[in-house]
Amino acid sequence: MKRFCFLVIVCMLAACAPHRQLAVSDKSVEVVFDKSDEWHLVSLSSQKVAPDCVFTLKLNPETNAFTATGPCNSFYGDFSAYVVASSDMSFTHYSLSFSNLSSTKVQCPDGQMKFEKSFNSALVKATRVSLSAYELVVYQRDKELMRFEK
């Protein structure tokens, strides 16, 4: 009976959000991103991104890999994202984590380098995500870390 209720909830979530697909996994629902989406960072730790600090993020659901570019360096690694359900199988939130992070090591001006370090730190701290057709917001629990737009 619990599995049936879980499948009904999954179907309802999928119907409400046609811009994202959901695939059933054992105890959670995997969030599938469109690999053609390129997300542009608009704020980091609630600070607007300066025009000379352009960051982009791409998530590839086929390989569970991400790539990001900053003003000087590139970042890459793995990610996972799931819908987390409570014990009664009701929706609670999307979890998100980045792992196996690496980056190039190009030196850049101090302000940009500080921003790149903050970006890398935010990736490590990520625990959940809010996702819509045009916006992706990364959180550490309830604290907003990064906001991206298409």
PAFILUM-866493 format. One line per 5 residues: their letters; for each residue y negated, z, x negated of N, C-alpha, C. Coordinates in nm, 3 decimals. Layout:
A> Y,Z,X,Y,Z,X,Y,Z,X | ...
END
This chain:
MKRFC> 0.119,0.000,-0.082,0.000,0.000,0.000,-0.126,0.000,-0.087 | -0.124,0.078,-0.198,-0.240,0.083,-0.286,-0.266,-0.055,-0.347 | -0.159,-0.124,-0.387,-0.176,-0.259,-0.444,-0.239,-0.353,-0.342 | -0.194,-0.344,-0.217,-0.250,-0.429,-0.112,-0.399,-0.402,-0.095 | -0.437,-0.274,-0.088,-0.579,-0.237,-0.075,-0.658,-0.287,-0.195
FLVIV> -0.599,-0.275,-0.313,-0.665,-0.320,-0.435,-0.689,-0.471,-0.428 | -0.590,-0.548,-0.384,-0.605,-0.693,-0.373,-0.709,-0.731,-0.270 | -0.716,-0.656,-0.159,-0.817,-0.682,-0.057,-0.956,-0.660,-0.117 | -0.974,-0.552,-0.192,-1.102,-0.523,-0.256,-1.138,-0.633,-0.354 | -1.043,-0.677,-0.434,-1.067,-0.785,-0.530,-1.113,-0.911,-0.458
CMLAA> -1.046,-0.945,-0.349,-1.084,-1.064,-0.273,-1.225,-1.050,-0.216 | -1.259,-0.932,-0.167,-1.393,-0.909,-0.113,-1.497,-0.922,-0.223 | -1.472,-0.866,-0.340,-1.565,-0.878,-0.452,-1.582,-1.023,-0.492 | -1.474,-1.096,-0.498,-1.481,-1.237,-0.536,-1.562,-1.317,-0.435 | -1.547,-1.286,-0.306,-1.621,-1.357,-0.203,-1.769,-1.326,-0.208
CAPHR> -1.806,-1.205,-0.247,-1.946,-1.165,-0.251,-2.018,-1.220,-0.374 | -1.946,-1.255,-0.478,-2.008,-1.300,-0.601,-1.947,-1.433,-0.646 | -1.979,-1.543,-0.577,-1.915,-1.669,-0.608,-1.952,-1.726,-0.744 | -2.057,-1.676,-0.808,-2.098,-1.727,-0.938,-2.013,-1.671,-1.052 | -1.927,-1.577,-1.027,-1.838,-1.520,-1.129,-1.698,-1.513,-1.071
QLAVS> -1.598,-1.543,-1.153,-1.459,-1.534,-1.109,-1.404,-1.399,-1.150 | -1.308,-1.349,-1.073,-1.240,-1.225,-1.106,-1.091,-1.254,-1.116 | -1.027,-1.204,-1.219,-0.883,-1.225,-1.236,-0.813,-1.090,-1.238 | -0.704,-1.078,-1.164,-0.635,-0.949,-1.152,-0.558,-0.918,-1.280 | -0.571,-0.795,-1.327,-0.499,-0.743,-1.441,-0.423,-0.621,-1.389
DKSVE> -0.351,-0.548,-1.474,-0.270,-0.435,-1.427,-0.346,-0.333,-1.343 | -0.445,-0.264,-1.403,-0.513,-0.155,-1.332,-0.661,-0.182,-1.312 | -0.708,-0.296,-1.360,-0.849,-0.327,-1.345,-0.864,-0.476,-1.321 | -0.984,-0.519,-1.300,-1.012,-0.659,-1.276,-1.095,-0.710,-1.392 | -1.049,-0.817,-1.454,-1.120,-0.872,-1.569,-1.240,-0.951,-1.520
VVFDK> -1.353,-0.936,-1.587,-1.473,-1.013,-1.556,-1.467,-1.139,-1.641 | -1.476,-1.254,-1.578,-1.469,-1.380,-1.652,-1.607,-1.442,-1.657 | -1.659,-1.457,-1.778,-1.790,-1.517,-1.798,-1.775,-1.667,-1.813 | -1.878,-1.741,-1.781,-1.879,-1.884,-1.803,-1.916,-1.907,-1.950 | -1.829,-1.976,-2.025,-1.853,-1.991,-2.168,-1.974,-2.078,-2.199
SDEWH> -2.025,-2.151,-2.100,-2.143,-2.234,-2.125,-2.273,-2.154,-2.110 | -2.264,-2.031,-2.059,-2.384,-1.949,-2.043,-2.440,-1.908,-2.179 | -2.570,-1.930,-2.197,-2.639,-1.880,-2.316,-2.743,-1.781,-2.267 | -2.727,-1.656,-2.307,-2.814,-1.548,-2.263,-2.922,-1.525,-2.368 | -3.047,-1.510,-2.324,-3.161,-1.488,-2.413,-3.211,-1.345,-2.396
LVSLS> -3.219,-1.273,-2.507,-3.262,-1.133,-2.504,-3.409,-1.125,-2.465 | -3.439,-1.044,-2.362,-3.578,-1.024,-2.319,-3.627,-0.883,-2.348 | -3.533,-0.786,-2.358,-3.575,-0.651,-2.397,-3.460,-0.580,-2.469 | -3.498,-0.494,-2.561,-3.403,-0.415,-2.639,-3.455,-0.272,-2.637 | -3.373,-0.180,-2.587,-3.414,-0.040,-2.570,-3.546,-0.031,-2.493
SQKVA> -3.555,-0.109,-2.386,-3.671,-0.113,-2.296,-3.798,-0.166,-2.362 | -3.788,-0.225,-2.480,-3.904,-0.287,-2.546,-3.891,-0.438,-2.534 | -3.999,-0.503,-2.493,-3.996,-0.649,-2.483,-3.974,-0.710,-2.621 | -3.904,-0.821,-2.623,-3.876,-0.891,-2.747,-3.997,-0.977,-2.783 | -4.043,-0.966,-2.908,-4.156,-1.045,-2.956,-4.116,-1.193,-2.962
PDCVF> -4.211,-1.283,-2.944,-4.180,-1.427,-2.946,-4.114,-1.474,-3.077 | -4.141,-1.405,-3.187,-4.080,-1.446,-3.315,-3.943,-1.381,-3.339 | -3.893,-1.305,-3.243,-3.762,-1.240,-3.254,-3.668,-1.294,-3.146 | -3.633,-1.420,-3.154,-3.548,-1.482,-3.054,-3.401,-1.447,-3.081 | -3.335,-1.392,-2.979,-3.192,-1.359,-2.985,-3.121,-1.431,-2.872
TLKLN> -3.004,-1.485,-2.900,-2.921,-1.544,-2.796,-2.781,-1.483,-2.806 | -2.711,-1.483,-2.693,-2.576,-1.429,-2.686,-2.489,-1.524,-2.605 | -2.371,-1.555,-2.658,-2.272,-1.635,-2.586,-2.141,-1.557,-2.583 | -2.080,-1.551,-2.465,-1.952,-1.484,-2.446,-1.848,-1.589,-2.410 | -1.741,-1.597,-2.487,-1.636,-1.695,-2.461,-1.514,-1.624,-2.400
PETNA> -1.491,-1.641,-2.269,-1.380,-1.570,-2.205,-1.243,-1.622,-2.246 | -1.236,-1.744,-2.297,-1.107,-1.800,-2.338,-1.051,-1.730,-2.461 | -1.141,-1.687,-2.550,-1.098,-1.621,-2.674,-1.139,-1.475,-2.680 | -1.213,-1.427,-2.577,-1.271,-1.292,-2.578,-1.356,-1.270,-2.702 | -1.426,-1.374,-2.744,-1.513,-1.366,-2.861,-1.658,-1.384,-2.817
FTATG> -1.749,-1.326,-2.895,-1.891,-1.347,-2.869,-1.958,-1.398,-2.996 | -2.066,-1.469,-2.978,-2.153,-1.508,-3.089,-2.295,-1.477,-3.046 | -2.376,-1.436,-3.139,-2.516,-1.408,-3.113,-2.597,-1.454,-3.233 | -2.718,-1.495,-3.208,-2.808,-1.531,-3.316,-2.937,-1.453,-3.301 | -2.989,-1.409,-3.414,-3.118,-1.341,-3.419,-3.214,-1.428,-3.497
PCNSF> -3.330,-1.376,-3.530,-3.428,-1.455,-3.604,-3.377,-1.494,-3.744 | -3.290,-1.413,-3.803,-3.243,-1.441,-3.938,-3.092,-1.449,-3.951 | -3.020,-1.375,-3.872,-2.876,-1.364,-3.889,-2.799,-1.401,-3.764 | -2.670,-1.427,-3.785,-2.577,-1.452,-3.675,-2.482,-1.334,-3.666 | -2.440,-1.302,-3.545,-2.349,-1.191,-3.518,-2.229,-1.248,-3.444
YGDFS> -2.114,-1.191,-3.466,-1.994,-1.239,-3.398,-1.890,-1.130,-3.395 | -1.795,-1.145,-3.304,-1.689,-1.047,-3.289,-1.616,-1.069,-3.158 | -1.554,-0.963,-3.108,-1.477,-0.970,-2.984,-1.546,-0.887,-2.876 | -1.513,-0.916,-2.750,-1.563,-0.836,-2.639,-1.455,-0.824,-2.533 | -1.469,-0.723,-2.450,-1.386,-0.711,-2.330,-1.474,-0.658,-2.219
AYVVA> -1.448,-0.705,-2.098,-1.525,-0.662,-1.981,-1.431,-0.652,-1.862 | -1.438,-0.541,-1.790,-1.351,-0.517,-1.676,-1.427,-0.450,-1.564 | -1.381,-0.472,-1.442,-1.429,-0.394,-1.329,-1.349,-0.265,-1.332 | -1.418,-0.153,-1.335,-1.351,-0.023,-1.338,-1.346,0.030,-1.195 | -1.226,0.064,-1.152,-1.206,0.115,-1.016,-1.174,0.263,-1.022
SSDMS> -1.214,0.335,-0.920,-1.181,0.477,-0.911,-1.036,0.490,-0.867 | -0.985,0.612,-0.858,-0.845,0.634,-0.822,-0.811,0.579,-0.683 | -0.909,0.569,-0.594,-0.881,0.512,-0.462,-0.902,0.360,-0.461 | -0.916,0.302,-0.581,-0.929,0.159,-0.602,-1.060,0.100,-0.549 | -1.162,0.183,-0.532,-1.292,0.130,-0.492,-1.369,0.091,-0.619
FTHYS> -1.455,-0.008,-0.606,-1.534,-0.057,-0.718,-1.628,0.052,-0.769 | -1.639,0.067,-0.901,-1.739,0.159,-0.955,-1.837,0.087,-1.046 | -1.790,0.014,-1.148,-1.881,-0.059,-1.236,-1.804,-0.156,-1.325 | -1.879,-0.240,-1.395,-1.821,-0.329,-1.495,-1.827,-0.259,-1.630 | -1.714,-0.244,-1.696,-1.718,-0.190,-1.832,-1.735,-0.306,-1.929
LSFSN> -1.792,-0.279,-2.045,-1.813,-0.381,-2.148,-1.805,-0.313,-2.283 | -1.734,-0.377,-2.375,-1.734,-0.326,-2.512,-1.725,-0.443,-2.608 | -1.786,-0.423,-2.723,-1.782,-0.520,-2.832,-1.704,-0.457,-2.946 | -1.626,-0.537,-3.017,-1.547,-0.485,-3.129,-1.540,-0.589,-3.240 | -1.490,-0.545,-3.356,-1.476,-0.633,-3.472,-1.606,-0.707,-3.504
LSSTK> -1.718,-0.633,-3.499,-1.849,-0.693,-3.523,-1.867,-0.731,-3.670 | -1.922,-0.848,-3.690,-1.959,-0.896,-3.823,-2.091,-0.970,-3.811 | -2.157,-0.989,-3.923,-2.281,-1.067,-3.920,-2.306,-1.127,-4.057 | -2.394,-1.226,-4.059,-2.440,-1.278,-4.187,-2.535,-1.173,-4.244 | -2.570,-1.187,-4.370,-2.651,-1.084,-4.437,-2.780,-1.143,-4.496
VQCPD> -2.848,-1.225,-4.420,-2.972,-1.287,-4.467,-3.086,-1.186,-4.452 | -3.164,-1.169,-4.557,-3.279,-1.079,-4.555,-3.392,-1.146,-4.477 | -3.463,-1.070,-4.396,-3.576,-1.125,-4.323,-3.689,-1.021,-4.323 | -3.807,-1.059,-4.275,-3.920,-0.964,-4.274,-3.882,-0.832,-4.208 | -3.946,-0.724,-4.254,-3.910,-0.588,-4.212,-3.902,-0.570,-4.061
GQMKF> -4.000,-0.619,-3.985,-4.001,-0.601,-3.840,-3.881,-0.667,-3.775 | -3.850,-0.787,-3.819,-3.736,-0.859,-3.764,-3.605,-0.794,-3.807 | -3.598,-0.748,-3.932,-3.475,-0.684,-3.981,-3.448,-0.555,-3.903 | -3.553,-0.479,-3.876,-3.537,-0.356,-3.798,-3.485,-0.389,-3.658 | -3.536,-0.496,-3.597,-3.494,-0.538,-3.464,-3.348,-0.583,-3.466
EKSFN> -3.308,-0.655,-3.572,-3.169,-0.700,-3.583,-3.074,-0.582,-3.598 | -3.115,-0.482,-3.673,-3.031,-0.362,-3.686,-3.018,-0.291,-3.552 | -3.126,-0.285,-3.476,-3.122,-0.223,-3.343,-3.032,-0.302,-3.249 | -3.036,-0.434,-3.260,-2.950,-0.520,-3.179,-2.803,-0.493,-3.210 | -2.770,-0.489,-3.339,-2.632,-0.461,-3.381,-2.588,-0.323,-3.333
SALVK> -2.674,-0.225,-3.343,-2.645,-0.089,-3.299,-2.620,-0.086,-3.148 | -2.699,-0.161,-3.072,-2.681,-0.166,-2.927,-2.547,-0.228,-2.890 | -2.504,-0.330,-2.963,-2.372,-0.389,-2.936,-2.262,-0.285,-2.952 | -2.272,-0.205,-3.057,-2.170,-0.103,-3.085,-2.168,0.003,-2.974 | -2.284,0.037,-2.919,-2.295,0.143,-2.819,-2.260,0.099,-2.676
ATRVS> -2.250,-0.029,-2.651,-2.232,-0.082,-2.515,-2.108,-0.024,-2.448 | -2.125,0.019,-2.322,-2.011,0.071,-2.245,-1.999,0.004,-2.108 | -2.107,-0.054,-2.058,-2.098,-0.119,-1.928,-2.204,-0.227,-1.917 | -2.189,-0.310,-1.815,-2.279,-0.424,-1.797,-2.307,-0.445,-1.649 | -2.426,-0.491,-1.620,-2.465,-0.535,-1.487,-2.484,-0.686,-1.498
LSAYE> -2.426,-0.760,-1.405,-2.423,-0.905,-1.418,-2.464,-0.973,-1.288 | -2.556,-1.068,-1.299,-2.592,-1.151,-1.184,-2.595,-1.295,-1.233 | -2.632,-1.387,-1.146,-2.632,-1.528,-1.183,-2.728,-1.558,-1.299 | -2.837,-1.484,-1.309,-2.938,-1.515,-1.410,-2.973,-1.400,-1.503 | -2.904,-1.286,-1.490,-2.939,-1.170,-1.571,-2.815,-1.092,-1.611
LVVYQ> -2.814,-1.048,-1.734,-2.706,-0.964,-1.787,-2.773,-0.843,-1.852 | -2.739,-0.723,-1.806,-2.799,-0.600,-1.859,-2.687,-0.516,-1.918 | -2.704,-0.476,-2.045,-2.604,-0.398,-2.117,-2.650,-0.253,-2.123 | -2.558,-0.161,-2.094,-2.589,-0.018,-2.090,-2.497,0.061,-2.182 | -2.545,0.178,-2.222,-2.460,0.284,-2.277,-2.463,0.392,-2.169
RDKEL> -2.355,0.403,-2.096,-2.348,0.485,-1.975,-2.459,0.442,-1.880 | -2.561,0.525,-1.856,-2.669,0.487,-1.765,-2.797,0.446,-1.837 | -2.795,0.442,-1.967,-2.914,0.405,-2.046,-2.911,0.255,-2.075 | -3.018,0.187,-2.035,-3.027,0.043,-2.061,-3.048,0.019,-2.210 | -2.963,-0.066,-2.268,-2.975,-0.102,-2.410,-3.039,-0.238,-2.429
MRFEK> -2.991,-0.336,-2.355,-3.039,-0.474,-2.372,-3.043,-0.544,-2.237 | -3.141,-0.632,-2.221,-3.152,-0.714,-2.101,-3.162,-0.860,-2.145 | -3.074,-0.943,-2.088,-3.070,-1.085,-2.120,-3.098,-1.165,-1.993 | -3.154,-1.285,-2.012,-3.171,-1.379,-1.903,-3.123,-1.516,-1.949 | -3.088,-1.600,-1.852,-3.048,-1.737,-1.886,-3.170,-1.820,-1.913
END
